[in-house]
Amino acid sequence: MTDDNSLPTPNSVPPAGAAAGDMPPAVAATTATPPGSMPTAVATTVKDPNFVLGVVGFALSLIGILNIAGLVISIIAFRKSRRLGITNGFALAGIIVASIGLLFVVIVVLATVPALVDAAQTCARLGTGVHELNGATYTCTPTSFRVWHGM
């Protein structure tokens, strides 16, 4: 015995004389296909509301001075998109590019800071003026210094 309130399934045969508009869309789509052929799925694209945020994060990650801002914005866009079950490629690219840029900045800072500190300490020890030390010329003033390695 069938219940009058039950909905037909996609594999069910429509009642005789029933039009496709009288059935739910999923059933109407499957009943409109010729016998023996597989119903085709309609491709639906889900628009990511965080796409623009991902693009902005990626763009900022390409600009050296705004690298950290690009990293933060890209991480926010990536996490928000992931919570919706969507992959945000621009946000992921922004995270990768900003991380590489930030790593480069850290390496440069770690390489130059000790050299600058050494030069400043040498000028503090030598005093104001132009000094020759180990093949390098130190020009020291009260507010700045310059080191020239002559060859």
N, C-alpha and C positions, 0 to 999 in steps of 0.2 A: 504494500500500500504506500502511495506517495503522499507527501505533505504538500498542500497547495502553496505554502509560503516558502518552500525551498527553492533556491536558485539553481538553474541548470549549470552543470560543470562544463569546462571547455570540450570534453570528449562526448558530451551528451548530444543526442540528436534533437534538433528543434522540433516542436510539435508541428504537425501538418498545418500549413496556412499561416505560420508565424513569420513575421517579417524580421529582418535583422535589427530594426530599430526597437523592437519589443523586447530584446534580450540585452543583458549587460554587455558592455563593449568587448570584454575579453571573449565572450561566447560568440558575439556577432562576428568578430574578426576571424575566429577559427572556423565558423560555419560558412564563411564566404569563400574559403579556399576550395579549390577543386578537389574531388575525392582522390586519395592516394598521394597528395602532396603535403609537405610540411608547412605549417603556418609560419610566416616570417615575423620576426620580432621587429618592432619599430625602435630604432635607435633614439634614445633620449639623452640629451646632454644636460648635465646639472651645472648650472652656473655657480661658480665659487664667489661668494660675497667678499672674500678676502683676496681676490686676484689683484686688485689695484694696490692693496697694501703690500703684496708680494713684489709687484713691479717696482714700487717706490723703494722698498728695501733693497732690491737688486741694484737699482740705479744709484742709490746712495752708497752702496758697497763698492762701487767703481770709483768713487771720489775719495781720494786719500784722507782728507781731513774729516770727512763724514763717515768714515769706515765703521766706527763703533755704532753710530746711529743706524746705519744700514744693517748691521748685524742684529741689533735689538729689534728693529722693525721686521726684518725677515723671520726671526725666531717667532715673534708674535703672530705673524701671518701664517707661518707654517703650522704652529700649534692650533690656531683657530680653524684652519682648513682641515687638519687631521681630525679634530673633534667632530667635524661634519662628515668625515669619511671621504674627503676629497684630497687628491694630491695637488699641491701647489708647486709647480716646477720652478717658477720665478723665485718663490721664497726659498726653496732649497738651494737654487743657484746663488742667491744672495747670501745665504749662510756660508756656503763653500767659499765664494769669492772674498767675502769679508773676513772669514777666518784665515785664509791664506794671506790677505793683506795685513791683518793684525799680527800674524806670526812674523811677517817680514819686518814690520815696524819694531816689534820687540827685539828681533835679532839685531837690527841696526842700532837701536838704543843701547843694547847690551854691549855692542862693539865700540861705540863712540864715547859713552859716558866715562869709562875708565881712562881713556886717552885724554879727555878734557879735564878730568880731575887731576891727572898727573901733570898736565901742562900748567894748570892753575896753581898747584902746589909748588911746582918748580919756580914759577914767577914770584910767588909769595916768598920763597926762600932767597931768590936772587935779588929782588927789589926792582924798583922802577928803572927802565933803561933798556938798552939793547945788549944782549949777552950771547956769547958763543959757548955752546956746551955739547960735547959729543957729536960734532958735525951738524948740529942744529942751531939755528939762530932764533933766540927768544926775544920778542919785542914786548916788553911788559909795561903797562901803564896802570894807574890806580883803578881803572874801571874795566880794562880789557887786556887781552894778550893775544899774541900771534906767534905761531911757531912755523919756521921755514926750514925745511930739510934741504940744504944745498947739495948739489952733486958735483 
